[in-house]
Amino acid sequence: MDTVGYLYHDSFDPYRPYLNFIVPNHGDFNYLHLGISYTLQSTGSYILVVTTRRENVQGTFQITAVGPSSVYFYPTAITTGRLKKNKSI
């Protein structure tokens, strides 16, 4: 599955995808492995948007975070409007 990912700070608005945009997936990884390298700050929250390069492609994937402290992931689905994350990473 050819996935892509984008990291946002505090909120993600699908109608304004460049608002709060931090970093896309890094190009050094191959098409089977999405990779983002970024140092998270302890304040605020982050949203990781993961999708595929083609429409209507679904499958399982795994997210791994590495660092000196704990990172917590909370799944969120976008149904309409703006996604606002209220939990800190």
PyMOL Python script that loads the backbone (N, CA, C, O; Angstrom):
from pymol import cmd

cmd.read_pdbstr("""\
ATOM      1  N   MET A   1       0.857  -1.169   0.000  1.00  0.00           N
ATOM      2  CA  MET A   1       0.000   0.000   0.000  1.00  0.00           C
ATOM      3  C   MET A   1       0.903   1.232   0.000  1.00  0.00           C
ATOM      4  O   MET A   1       1.762   1.376   0.869  1.00  0.00           O
ATOM      5  N   ASP A   2       0.710   2.093  -0.948  1.00  0.00           N
ATOM      6  CA  ASP A   2       1.529   3.290  -1.111  1.00  0.00           C
ATOM      7  C   ASP A   2       0.925   4.428  -0.290  1.00  0.00           C
ATOM      8  O   ASP A   2      -0.001   5.100  -0.745  1.00  0.00           O
ATOM      9  N   THR A   3       1.448   4.644   0.920  1.00  0.00           N
ATOM     10  CA  THR A   3       0.889   5.638   1.832  1.00  0.00           C
ATOM     11  C   THR A   3       1.702   6.925   1.826  1.00  0.00           C
ATOM     12  O   THR A   3       2.892   6.934   1.512  1.00  0.00           O
ATOM     13  N   VAL A   4       1.026   8.008   2.182  1.00  0.00           N
ATOM     14  CA  VAL A   4       1.672   9.302   2.393  1.00  0.00           C
ATOM     15  C   VAL A   4       1.162   9.858   3.719  1.00  0.00           C
ATOM     16  O   VAL A   4       0.063   9.523   4.160  1.00  0.00           O
ATOM     17  N   GLY A   5       1.957  10.700   4.342  1.00  0.00           N
ATOM     18  CA  GLY A   5       1.557  11.256   5.624  1.00  0.00           C
ATOM     19  C   GLY A   5       1.970  12.704   5.758  1.00  0.00           C
ATOM     20  O   GLY A   5       2.922  13.162   5.126  1.00  0.00           O
ATOM     21  N   TYR A   6       1.233  13.417   6.596  1.00  0.00           N
ATOM     22  CA  TYR A   6       1.476  14.834   6.830  1.00  0.00           C
ATOM     23  C   TYR A   6       1.308  15.106   8.317  1.00  0.00           C
ATOM     24  O   TYR A   6       0.386  14.587   8.947  1.00  0.00           O
ATOM     25  N   LEU A   7       2.187  15.910   8.872  1.00  0.00           N
ATOM     26  CA  LEU A   7       2.133  16.238  10.285  1.00  0.00           C
ATOM     27  C   LEU A   7       1.672  17.684  10.452  1.00  0.00           C
ATOM     28  O   LEU A   7       2.175  18.592   9.790  1.00  0.00           O
ATOM     29  N   TYR A   8       0.701  17.883  11.354  1.00  0.00           N
ATOM     30  CA  TYR A   8       0.126  19.203  11.624  1.00  0.00           C
ATOM     31  C   TYR A   8       0.248  19.523  13.107  1.00  0.00           C
ATOM     32  O   TYR A   8       0.334  18.623  13.942  1.00  0.00           O
ATOM     33  N   HIS A   9       0.255  20.810  13.423  1.00  0.00           N
ATOM     34  CA  HIS A   9       0.306  21.260  14.810  1.00  0.00           C
ATOM     35  C   HIS A   9      -1.050  21.815  15.232  1.00  0.00           C
ATOM     36  O   HIS A   9      -1.576  22.727  14.594  1.00  0.00           O
ATOM     37  N   ASP A  10      -1.606  21.277  16.287  1.00  0.00           N
ATOM     38  CA  ASP A  10      -2.849  21.694  16.954  1.00  0.00           C
ATOM     39  C   ASP A  10      -4.154  21.402  16.216  1.00  0.00           C
ATOM     40  O   ASP A  10      -5.120  21.002  16.866  1.00  0.00           O
ATOM     41  N   SER A  11      -4.235  21.577  14.912  1.00  0.00           N
ATOM     42  CA  SER A  11      -5.494  21.281  14.220  1.00  0.00           C
ATOM     43  C   SER A  11      -5.237  20.991  12.752  1.00  0.00           C
ATOM     44  O   SER A  11      -4.199  21.357  12.199  1.00  0.00           O
ATOM     45  N   PHE A  12      -6.203  20.327  12.136  1.00  0.00           N
ATOM     46  CA  PHE A  12      -6.134  20.018  10.706  1.00  0.00           C
ATOM     47  C   PHE A  12      -7.474  20.366  10.081  1.00  0.00           C
ATOM     48  O   PHE A  12      -8.521  19.913  10.544  1.00  0.00           O
ATOM     49  N   ASP A  13      -7.438  21.169   9.032  1.00  0.00           N
ATOM     50  CA  ASP A  13      -8.631  21.548   8.286  1.00  0.00           C
ATOM     51  C   ASP A  13      -8.470  21.016   6.864  1.00  0.00           C
ATOM     52  O   ASP A  13      -7.624  21.516   6.123  1.00  0.00           O
ATOM     53  N   PRO A  14      -9.259  20.011   6.458  1.00  0.00           N
ATOM     54  CA  PRO A  14      -9.095  19.432   5.122  1.00  0.00           C
ATOM     55  C   PRO A  14      -9.364  20.420   3.992  1.00  0.00           C
ATOM     56  O   PRO A  14      -8.948  20.188   2.857  1.00  0.00           O
ATOM     57  N   TYR A  15     -10.054  21.520   4.289  1.00  0.00           N
ATOM     58  CA  TYR A  15     -10.324  22.531   3.276  1.00  0.00           C
ATOM     59  C   TYR A  15      -9.196  23.559   3.173  1.00  0.00           C
ATOM     60  O   TYR A  15      -9.129  24.322   2.209  1.00  0.00           O
ATOM     61  N   ARG A  16      -8.322  23.572   4.162  1.00  0.00           N
ATOM     62  CA  ARG A  16      -7.140  24.450   4.164  1.00  0.00           C
ATOM     63  C   ARG A  16      -5.936  23.625   4.623  1.00  0.00           C
ATOM     64  O   ARG A  16      -5.426  23.835   5.724  1.00  0.00           O
ATOM     65  N   PRO A  17      -5.482  22.694   3.792  1.00  0.00           N
ATOM     66  CA  PRO A  17      -4.465  21.729   4.228  1.00  0.00           C
ATOM     67  C   PRO A  17      -3.094  22.326   4.544  1.00  0.00           C
ATOM     68  O   PRO A  17      -2.273  21.646   5.159  1.00  0.00           O
ATOM     69  N   TYR A  18      -2.819  23.559   4.151  1.00  0.00           N
ATOM     70  CA  TYR A  18      -1.520  24.151   4.471  1.00  0.00           C
ATOM     71  C   TYR A  18      -1.528  24.923   5.788  1.00  0.00           C
ATOM     72  O   TYR A  18      -0.478  25.379   6.241  1.00  0.00           O
ATOM     73  N   LEU A  19      -2.697  25.075   6.408  1.00  0.00           N
ATOM     74  CA  LEU A  19      -2.804  25.723   7.703  1.00  0.00           C
ATOM     75  C   LEU A  19      -2.280  24.766   8.776  1.00  0.00           C
ATOM     76  O   LEU A  19      -2.730  23.622   8.847  1.00  0.00           O
ATOM     77  N   ASN A  20      -1.360  25.201   9.592  1.00  0.00           N
ATOM     78  CA  ASN A  20      -0.753  24.412  10.670  1.00  0.00           C
ATOM     79  C   ASN A  20       0.091  23.237  10.176  1.00  0.00           C
ATOM     80  O   ASN A  20       0.451  22.356  10.956  1.00  0.00           O
ATOM     81  N   PHE A  21       0.401  23.227   8.893  1.00  0.00           N
ATOM     82  CA  PHE A  21       1.207  22.169   8.295  1.00  0.00           C
ATOM     83  C   PHE A  21       2.645  22.269   8.796  1.00  0.00           C
ATOM     84  O   PHE A  21       3.227  23.354   8.810  1.00  0.00           O
ATOM     85  N   ILE A  22       3.214  21.141   9.205  1.00  0.00           N
ATOM     86  CA  ILE A  22       4.594  21.126   9.686  1.00  0.00           C
ATOM     87  C   ILE A  22       5.510  20.466   8.673  1.00  0.00           C
ATOM     88  O   ILE A  22       6.454  21.085   8.183  1.00  0.00           O
ATOM     89  N   VAL A  23       5.230  19.203   8.357  1.00  0.00           N
ATOM     90  CA  VAL A  23       6.164  18.452   7.516  1.00  0.00           C
ATOM     91  C   VAL A  23       5.435  17.297   6.817  1.00  0.00           C
ATOM     92  O   VAL A  23       4.567  16.659   7.413  1.00  0.00           O
ATOM     93  N   PRO A  24       5.791  17.028   5.547  1.00  0.00           N
ATOM     94  CA  PRO A  24       5.245  15.839   4.871  1.00  0.00           C
ATOM     95  C   PRO A  24       6.133  14.641   5.159  1.00  0.00           C
ATOM     96  O   PRO A  24       7.170  14.759   5.811  1.00  0.00           O
ATOM     97  N   ASN A  25       5.704  13.475   4.657  1.00  0.00           N
ATOM     98  CA  ASN A  25       6.574  12.316   4.804  1.00  0.00           C
ATOM     99  C   ASN A  25       7.880  12.561   4.052  1.00  0.00           C
ATOM    100  O   ASN A  25       7.910  13.240   3.026  1.00  0.00           O
ATOM    101  N   HIS A  26       8.927  12.005   4.575  1.00  0.00           N
ATOM    102  CA  HIS A  26      10.271  12.235   4.037  1.00  0.00           C
ATOM    103  C   HIS A  26      10.504  11.388   2.798  1.00  0.00           C
ATOM    104  O   HIS A  26      10.174  10.202   2.791  1.00  0.00           O
ATOM    105  N   GLY A  27      11.063  11.973   1.758  1.00  0.00           N
ATOM    106  CA  GLY A  27      11.260  11.297   0.484  1.00  0.00           C
ATOM    107  C   GLY A  27      12.304  10.203   0.478  1.00  0.00           C
ATOM    108  O   GLY A  27      12.401   9.463  -0.501  1.00  0.00           O
ATOM    109  N   ASP A  28      13.097  10.072   1.546  1.00  0.00           N
ATOM    110  CA  ASP A  28      14.131   9.040   1.572  1.00  0.00           C
ATOM    111  C   ASP A  28      13.576   7.646   1.814  1.00  0.00           C
ATOM    112  O   ASP A  28      14.291   6.664   1.614  1.00  0.00           O
ATOM    113  N   PHE A  29      12.344   7.532   2.232  1.00  0.00           N
ATOM    114  CA  PHE A  29      11.744   6.234   2.489  1.00  0.00           C
ATOM    115  C   PHE A  29      11.128   5.710   1.201  1.00  0.00           C
ATOM    116  O   PHE A  29      10.751   6.489   0.326  1.00  0.00           O
ATOM    117  N   ASN A  30      11.026   4.383   1.085  1.00  0.00           N
ATOM    118  CA  ASN A  30      10.471   3.830  -0.155  1.00  0.00           C
ATOM    119  C   ASN A  30       8.951   3.819  -0.110  1.00  0.00           C
ATOM    120  O   ASN A  30       8.358   4.189   0.902  1.00  0.00           O
ATOM    121  N   TYR A  31       8.318   3.398  -1.197  1.00  0.00           N
ATOM    122  CA  TYR A  31       6.865   3.502  -1.313  1.00  0.00           C
ATOM    123  C   TYR A  31       6.107   2.622  -0.331  1.00  0.00           C
ATOM    124  O   TYR A  31       4.918   2.850  -0.104  1.00  0.00           O
ATOM    125  N   LEU A  32       6.753   1.631   0.255  1.00  0.00           N
ATOM    126  CA  LEU A  32       6.073   0.776   1.228  1.00  0.00           C
ATOM    127  C   LEU A  32       6.226   1.283   2.659  1.00  0.00           C
ATOM    128  O   LEU A  32       5.578   0.761   3.566  1.00  0.00           O
ATOM    129  N   HIS A  33       7.060   2.279   2.873  1.00  0.00           N
ATOM    130  CA  HIS A  33       7.311   2.780   4.216  1.00  0.00           C
ATOM    131  C   HIS A  33       7.208   4.297   4.251  1.00  0.00           C
ATOM    132  O   HIS A  33       8.037   5.007   3.682  1.00  0.00           O
ATOM    133  N   LEU A  34       6.181   4.775   4.926  1.00  0.00           N
ATOM    134  CA  LEU A  34       6.014   6.205   5.172  1.00  0.00           C
ATOM    135  C   LEU A  34       6.973   6.587   6.293  1.00  0.00           C
ATOM    136  O   LEU A  34       7.054   5.872   7.291  1.00  0.00           O
ATOM    137  N   GLY A  35       7.684   7.666   6.161  1.00  0.00           N
ATOM    138  CA  GLY A  35       8.603   8.079   7.212  1.00  0.00           C
ATOM    139  C   GLY A  35       8.593   9.579   7.418  1.00  0.00           C
ATOM    140  O   GLY A  35       8.733  10.348   6.468  1.00  0.00           O
ATOM    141  N   ILE A  36       8.426   9.990   8.666  1.00  0.00           N
ATOM    142  CA  ILE A  36       8.490  11.405   9.026  1.00  0.00           C
ATOM    143  C   ILE A  36       9.471  11.531  10.179  1.00  0.00           C
ATOM    144  O   ILE A  36       9.383  10.791  11.159  1.00  0.00           O
ATOM    145  N   SER A  37      10.390  12.452  10.067  1.00  0.00           N
ATOM    146  CA  SER A  37      11.341  12.720  11.139  1.00  0.00           C
ATOM    147  C   SER A  37      11.129  14.157  11.601  1.00  0.00           C
ATOM    148  O   SER A  37      11.334  15.102  10.838  1.00  0.00           O
ATOM    149  N   TYR A  38      10.717  14.311  12.857  1.00  0.00           N
ATOM    150  CA  TYR A  38      10.445  15.638  13.397  1.00  0.00           C
ATOM    151  C   TYR A  38      10.546  15.567  14.917  1.00  0.00           C
ATOM    152  O   TYR A  38      10.088  14.595  15.518  1.00  0.00           O
ATOM    153  N   THR A  39      11.128  16.563  15.538  1.00  0.00           N
ATOM    154  CA  THR A  39      11.221  16.618  16.994  1.00  0.00           C
ATOM    155  C   THR A  39       9.977  17.305  17.540  1.00  0.00           C
ATOM    156  O   THR A  39       9.763  18.495  17.308  1.00  0.00           O
ATOM    157  N   LEU A  40       9.159  16.548  18.269  1.00  0.00           N
ATOM    158  CA  LEU A  40       7.928  17.088  18.847  1.00  0.00           C
ATOM    159  C   LEU A  40       8.244  17.891  20.099  1.00  0.00           C
ATOM    160  O   LEU A  40       9.160  17.553  20.850  1.00  0.00           O
ATOM    161  N   GLN A  41       7.491  18.940  20.317  1.00  0.00           N
ATOM    162  CA  GLN A  41       7.597  19.735  21.537  1.00  0.00           C
ATOM    163  C   GLN A  41       6.597  19.186  22.551  1.00  0.00           C
ATOM    164  O   GLN A  41       5.589  18.592  22.168  1.00  0.00           O
ATOM    165  N   SER A  42       6.866  19.379  23.831  1.00  0.00           N
ATOM    166  CA  SER A  42       5.987  18.828  24.863  1.00  0.00           C
ATOM    167  C   SER A  42       4.683  19.603  25.009  1.00  0.00           C
ATOM    168  O   SER A  42       3.740  19.102  25.621  1.00  0.00           O
ATOM    169  N   THR A  43       4.610  20.804  24.466  1.00  0.00           N
ATOM    170  CA  THR A  43       3.376  21.580  24.539  1.00  0.00           C
ATOM    171  C   THR A  43       2.626  21.477  23.219  1.00  0.00           C
ATOM    172  O   THR A  43       3.231  21.283  22.164  1.00  0.00           O
ATOM    173  N   GLY A  44       1.332  21.605  23.283  1.00  0.00           N
ATOM    174  CA  GLY A  44       0.514  21.515  22.076  1.00  0.00           C
ATOM    175  C   GLY A  44       0.201  20.077  21.732  1.00  0.00           C
ATOM    176  O   GLY A  44       0.548  19.150  22.465  1.00  0.00           O
ATOM    177  N   SER A  45      -0.451  19.914  20.620  1.00  0.00           N
ATOM    178  CA  SER A  45      -0.779  18.576  20.138  1.00  0.00           C
ATOM    179  C   SER A  45      -0.451  18.510  18.655  1.00  0.00           C
ATOM    180  O   SER A  45      -0.269  19.535  17.999  1.00  0.00           O
ATOM    181  N   TYR A  46      -0.378  17.300  18.143  1.00  0.00           N
ATOM    182  CA  TYR A  46       0.002  17.073  16.759  1.00  0.00           C
ATOM    183  C   TYR A  46      -1.003  16.137  16.112  1.00  0.00           C
ATOM    184  O   TYR A  46      -1.554  15.250  16.764  1.00  0.00           O
ATOM    185  N   ILE A  47      -1.231  16.341  14.843  1.00  0.00           N
ATOM    186  CA  ILE A  47      -2.139  15.494  14.075  1.00  0.00           C
ATOM    187  C   ILE A  47      -1.338  14.883  12.943  1.00  0.00           C
ATOM    188  O   ILE A  47      -0.711  15.594  12.158  1.00  0.00           O
ATOM    189  N   LEU A  48      -1.362  13.565  12.862  1.00  0.00           N
ATOM    190  CA  LEU A  48      -0.725  12.847  11.765  1.00  0.00           C
ATOM    191  C   LEU A  48      -1.828  12.402  10.820  1.00  0.00           C
ATOM    192  O   LEU A  48      -2.683  11.599  11.192  1.00  0.00           O
ATOM    193  N   VAL A  49      -1.811  12.920   9.599  1.00  0.00           N
ATOM    194  CA  VAL A  49      -2.790  12.541   8.584  1.00  0.00           C
ATOM    195  C   VAL A  49      -2.124  11.522   7.675  1.00  0.00           C
ATOM    196  O   VAL A  49      -1.094  11.802   7.062  1.00  0.00           O
ATOM    197  N   VAL A  50      -2.716  10.340   7.592  1.00  0.00           N
ATOM    198  CA  VAL A  50      -2.188   9.268   6.749  1.00  0.00           C
ATOM    199  C   VAL A  50      -3.231   8.932   5.701  1.00  0.00           C
ATOM    200  O   VAL A  50      -4.406   8.749   6.020  1.00  0.00           O
ATOM    201  N   THR A  51      -2.804   8.850   4.454  1.00  0.00           N
ATOM    202  CA  THR A  51      -3.705   8.508   3.359  1.00  0.00           C
ATOM    203  C   THR A  51      -2.925   7.710   2.321  1.00  0.00           C
ATOM    204  O   THR A  51      -1.747   7.412   2.520  1.00  0.00           O
ATOM    205  N   THR A  52      -3.566   7.368   1.234  1.00  0.00           N
ATOM    206  CA  THR A  52      -2.898   6.648   0.152  1.00  0.00           C
ATOM    207  C   THR A  52      -2.787   7.554  -1.069  1.00  0.00           C
ATOM    208  O   THR A  52      -3.498   8.552  -1.186  1.00  0.00           O
ATOM    209  N   ARG A  53      -1.900   7.196  -1.957  1.00  0.00           N
ATOM    210  CA  ARG A  53      -1.719   8.000  -3.173  1.00  0.00           C
ATOM    211  C   ARG A  53      -2.876   7.809  -4.153  1.00  0.00           C
ATOM    212  O   ARG A  53      -3.127   8.674  -4.992  1.00  0.00           O
ATOM    213  N   ARG A  54      -3.575   6.690  -4.052  1.00  0.00           N
ATOM    214  CA  ARG A  54      -4.704   6.413  -4.947  1.00  0.00           C
ATOM    215  C   ARG A  54      -6.003   6.371  -4.152  1.00  0.00           C
ATOM    216  O   ARG A  54      -6.008   6.052  -2.963  1.00  0.00           O
ATOM    217  N   GLU A  55      -7.093   6.694  -4.818  1.00  0.00           N
ATOM    218  CA  GLU A  55      -8.406   6.686  -4.169  1.00  0.00           C
ATOM    219  C   GLU A  55      -8.870   5.261  -3.900  1.00  0.00           C
ATOM    220  O   GLU A  55      -8.471   4.322  -4.589  1.00  0.00           O
ATOM    221  N   ASN A  56      -9.720   5.115  -2.886  1.00  0.00           N
ATOM    222  CA  ASN A  56     -10.394   3.859  -2.554  1.00  0.00           C
ATOM    223  C   ASN A  56      -9.442   2.718  -2.245  1.00  0.00           C
ATOM    224  O   ASN A  56      -9.775   1.559  -2.489  1.00  0.00           O
ATOM    225  N   VAL A  57      -8.273   3.017  -1.716  1.00  0.00           N
ATOM    226  CA  VAL A  57      -7.327   1.990  -1.288  1.00  0.00           C
ATOM    227  C   VAL A  57      -7.359   1.945   0.230  1.00  0.00           C
ATOM    228  O   VAL A  57      -7.184   2.966   0.895  1.00  0.00           O
ATOM    229  N   GLN A  58      -7.583   0.756   0.772  1.00  0.00           N
ATOM    230  CA  GLN A  58      -7.631   0.592   2.216  1.00  0.00           C
ATOM    231  C   GLN A  58      -6.720  -0.553   2.619  1.00  0.00           C
ATOM    232  O   GLN A  58      -6.411  -1.429   1.811  1.00  0.00           O
ATOM    233  N   GLY A  59      -6.298  -0.540   3.854  1.00  0.00           N
ATOM    234  CA  GLY A  59      -5.463  -1.609   4.375  1.00  0.00           C
ATOM    235  C   GLY A  59      -5.003  -1.268   5.775  1.00  0.00           C
ATOM    236  O   GLY A  59      -5.283  -0.186   6.290  1.00  0.00           O
ATOM    237  N   THR A  60      -4.305  -2.186   6.378  1.00  0.00           N
ATOM    238  CA  THR A  60      -3.797  -1.956   7.723  1.00  0.00           C
ATOM    239  C   THR A  60      -2.431  -1.289   7.641  1.00  0.00           C
ATOM    240  O   THR A  60      -1.701  -1.442   6.661  1.00  0.00           O
ATOM    241  N   PHE A  61      -2.107  -0.549   8.686  1.00  0.00           N
ATOM    242  CA  PHE A  61      -0.788   0.067   8.776  1.00  0.00           C
ATOM    243  C   PHE A  61      -0.429   0.215  10.241  1.00  0.00           C
ATOM    244  O   PHE A  61      -1.291   0.130  11.115  1.00  0.00           O
ATOM    245  N   GLN A  62       0.827   0.434  10.499  1.00  0.00           N
ATOM    246  CA  GLN A  62       1.333   0.566  11.860  1.00  0.00           C
ATOM    247  C   GLN A  62       2.050   1.900  11.994  1.00  0.00           C
ATOM    248  O   GLN A  62       2.748   2.336  11.078  1.00  0.00           O
ATOM    249  N   ILE A  63       1.874   2.548  13.148  1.00  0.00           N
ATOM    250  CA  ILE A  63       2.564   3.804  13.432  1.00  0.00           C
ATOM    251  C   ILE A  63       3.509   3.560  14.603  1.00  0.00           C
ATOM    252  O   ILE A  63       3.100   3.027  15.635  1.00  0.00           O
ATOM    253  N   THR A  64       4.758   3.946  14.447  1.00  0.00           N
ATOM    254  CA  THR A  64       5.755   3.795  15.499  1.00  0.00           C
ATOM    255  C   THR A  64       6.419   5.144  15.741  1.00  0.00           C
ATOM    256  O   THR A  64       6.827   5.820  14.796  1.00  0.00           O
ATOM    257  N   ALA A  65       6.525   5.530  16.998  1.00  0.00           N
ATOM    258  CA  ALA A  65       7.213   6.769  17.368  1.00  0.00           C
ATOM    259  C   ALA A  65       8.373   6.411  18.285  1.00  0.00           C
ATOM    260  O   ALA A  65       8.234   5.573  19.176  1.00  0.00           O
ATOM    261  N   VAL A  66       9.505   7.042  18.065  1.00  0.00           N
ATOM    262  CA  VAL A  66      10.704   6.766  18.843  1.00  0.00           C
ATOM    263  C   VAL A  66      11.208   8.068  19.440  1.00  0.00           C
ATOM    264  O   VAL A  66      11.265   9.090  18.756  1.00  0.00           O
ATOM    265  N   GLY A  67      11.571   8.033  20.704  1.00  0.00           N
ATOM    266  CA  GLY A  67      12.104   9.227  21.339  1.00  0.00           C
ATOM    267  C   GLY A  67      12.350   9.013  22.815  1.00  0.00           C
ATOM    268  O   GLY A  67      12.158   7.909  23.326  1.00  0.00           O
ATOM    269  N   PRO A  68      12.772  10.055  23.505  1.00  0.00           N
ATOM    270  CA  PRO A  68      13.126   9.936  24.918  1.00  0.00           C
ATOM    271  C   PRO A  68      11.927   9.914  25.862  1.00  0.00           C
ATOM    272  O   PRO A  68      12.089   9.654  27.054  1.00  0.00           O
ATOM    273  N   SER A  69      10.732  10.182  25.353  1.00  0.00           N
ATOM    274  CA  SER A  69       9.553  10.263  26.204  1.00  0.00           C
ATOM    275  C   SER A  69       8.396   9.519  25.545  1.00  0.00           C
ATOM    276  O   SER A  69       8.511   9.069  24.404  1.00  0.00           O
ATOM    277  N   SER A  70       7.296   9.392  26.254  1.00  0.00           N
ATOM    278  CA  SER A  70       6.128   8.674  25.733  1.00  0.00           C
ATOM    279  C   SER A  70       5.372   9.507  24.708  1.00  0.00           C
ATOM    280  O   SER A  70       5.309  10.733  24.803  1.00  0.00           O
ATOM    281  N   VAL A  71       4.806   8.823  23.738  1.00  0.00           N
ATOM    282  CA  VAL A  71       3.941   9.439  22.735  1.00  0.00           C
ATOM    283  C   VAL A  71       2.652   8.642  22.724  1.00  0.00           C
ATOM    284  O   VAL A  71       2.688   7.412  22.693  1.00  0.00           O
ATOM    285  N   TYR A  72       1.526   9.312  22.747  1.00  0.00           N
ATOM    286  CA  TYR A  72       0.229   8.653  22.745  1.00  0.00           C
ATOM    287  C   TYR A  72      -0.504   8.996  21.462  1.00  0.00           C
ATOM    288  O   TYR A  72      -0.519  10.149  21.031  1.00  0.00           O
ATOM    289  N   PHE A  73      -1.113   7.986  20.856  1.00  0.00           N
ATOM    290  CA  PHE A  73      -1.880   8.177  19.628  1.00  0.00           C
ATOM    291  C   PHE A  73      -3.356   7.963  19.927  1.00  0.00           C
ATOM    292  O   PHE A  73      -3.725   7.027  20.636  1.00  0.00           O
ATOM    293  N   TYR A  74      -4.196   8.831  19.385  1.00  0.00           N
ATOM    294  CA  TYR A  74      -5.639   8.720  19.517  1.00  0.00           C
ATOM    295  C   TYR A  74      -6.241   8.765  18.121  1.00  0.00           C
ATOM    296  O   TYR A  74      -6.113   9.780  17.437  1.00  0.00           O
ATOM    297  N   PRO A  75      -6.900   7.684  17.675  1.00  0.00           N
ATOM    298  CA  PRO A  75      -7.472   7.697  16.320  1.00  0.00           C
ATOM    299  C   PRO A  75      -8.635   8.675  16.223  1.00  0.00           C
ATOM    300  O   PRO A  75      -9.442   8.798  17.144  1.00  0.00           O
ATOM    301  N   THR A  76      -8.705   9.356  15.107  1.00  0.00           N
ATOM    302  CA  THR A  76      -9.766  10.317  14.847  1.00  0.00           C
ATOM    303  C   THR A  76     -10.152  10.217  13.386  1.00  0.00           C
ATOM    304  O   THR A  76      -9.281  10.181  12.516  1.00  0.00           O
ATOM    305  N   ALA A  77     -11.429  10.173  13.107  1.00  0.00           N
ATOM    306  CA  ALA A  77     -11.908  10.145  11.723  1.00  0.00           C
ATOM    307  C   ALA A  77     -12.491  11.504  11.381  1.00  0.00           C
ATOM    308  O   ALA A  77     -13.180  12.121  12.194  1.00  0.00           O
ATOM    309  N   ILE A  78     -12.212  11.959  10.181  1.00  0.00           N
ATOM    310  CA  ILE A  78     -12.782  13.221   9.716  1.00  0.00           C
ATOM    311  C   ILE A  78     -14.089  12.906   9.006  1.00  0.00           C
ATOM    312  O   ILE A  78     -14.103  12.154   8.032  1.00  0.00           O
ATOM    313  N   THR A  79     -15.182  13.474   9.489  1.00  0.00           N
ATOM    314  CA  THR A  79     -16.467  13.257   8.833  1.00  0.00           C
ATOM    315  C   THR A  79     -16.869  14.497   8.039  1.00  0.00           C
ATOM    316  O   THR A  79     -17.140  14.408   6.841  1.00  0.00           O
ATOM    317  N   THR A  80     -16.907  15.637   8.692  1.00  0.00           N
ATOM    318  CA  THR A  80     -17.186  16.906   8.008  1.00  0.00           C
ATOM    319  C   THR A  80     -16.467  18.015   8.742  1.00  0.00           C
ATOM    320  O   THR A  80     -16.121  17.874   9.915  1.00  0.00           O
ATOM    321  N   GLY A  81     -16.247  19.107   8.059  1.00  0.00           N
ATOM    322  CA  GLY A  81     -15.694  20.281   8.707  1.00  0.00           C
ATOM    323  C   GLY A  81     -14.272  20.119   9.181  1.00  0.00           C
ATOM    324  O   GLY A  81     -13.463  19.437   8.552  1.00  0.00           O
ATOM    325  N   ARG A  82     -13.978  20.748  10.286  1.00  0.00           N
ATOM    326  CA  ARG A  82     -12.620  20.865  10.798  1.00  0.00           C
ATOM    327  C   ARG A  82     -12.363  19.868  11.915  1.00  0.00           C
ATOM    328  O   ARG A  82     -13.214  19.659  12.779  1.00  0.00           O
ATOM    329  N   LEU A  83     -11.196  19.259  11.896  1.00  0.00           N
ATOM    330  CA  LEU A  83     -10.763  18.368  12.959  1.00  0.00           C
ATOM    331  C   LEU A  83      -9.950  19.174  13.959  1.00  0.00           C
ATOM    332  O   LEU A  83      -8.986  19.840  13.579  1.00  0.00           O
ATOM    333  N   LYS A  84     -10.319  19.124  15.207  1.00  0.00           N
ATOM    334  CA  LYS A  84      -9.574  19.813  16.258  1.00  0.00           C
ATOM    335  C   LYS A  84      -9.175  18.767  17.275  1.00  0.00           C
ATOM    336  O   LYS A  84     -10.036  18.135  17.888  1.00  0.00           O
ATOM    337  N   LYS A  85      -7.910  18.580  17.459  1.00  0.00           N
ATOM    338  CA  LYS A  85      -7.402  17.591  18.402  1.00  0.00           C
ATOM    339  C   LYS A  85      -7.272  18.240  19.761  1.00  0.00           C
ATOM    340  O   LYS A  85      -6.683  19.314  19.879  1.00  0.00           O
ATOM    341  N   ASN A  86      -7.814  17.605  20.791  1.00  0.00           N
ATOM    342  CA  ASN A  86      -7.765  18.216  22.104  1.00  0.00           C
ATOM    343  C   ASN A  86      -6.894  17.449  23.087  1.00  0.00           C
ATOM    344  O   ASN A  86      -6.851  17.792  24.269  1.00  0.00           O
ATOM    345  N   LYS A  87      -6.212  16.433  22.628  1.00  0.00           N
ATOM    346  CA  LYS A  87      -5.315  15.687  23.496  1.00  0.00           C
ATOM    347  C   LYS A  87      -3.882  15.957  23.079  1.00  0.00           C
ATOM    348  O   LYS A  87      -3.589  16.092  21.891  1.00  0.00           O
ATOM    349  N   SER A  88      -3.005  16.034  24.037  1.00  0.00           N
ATOM    350  CA  SER A  88      -1.598  16.288  23.730  1.00  0.00           C
ATOM    351  C   SER A  88      -0.881  14.996  23.422  1.00  0.00           C
ATOM    352  O   SER A  88      -1.222  13.932  23.938  1.00  0.00           O
ATOM    353  N   ILE A  89       0.117  15.111  22.570  1.00  0.00           N
ATOM    354  CA  ILE A  89       0.994  13.970  22.298  1.00  0.00           C
ATOM    355  C   ILE A  89       2.123  14.023  23.285  1.00  0.00           C
ATOM    356  O   ILE A  89       3.004  13.163  23.264  1.00  0.00           O
TER     357      ILE A  89
END
""", "prot")
cmd.dss("prot")
cmd.show_as("cartoon", "prot")
cmd.util.cbc("prot")
cmd.orient("prot")
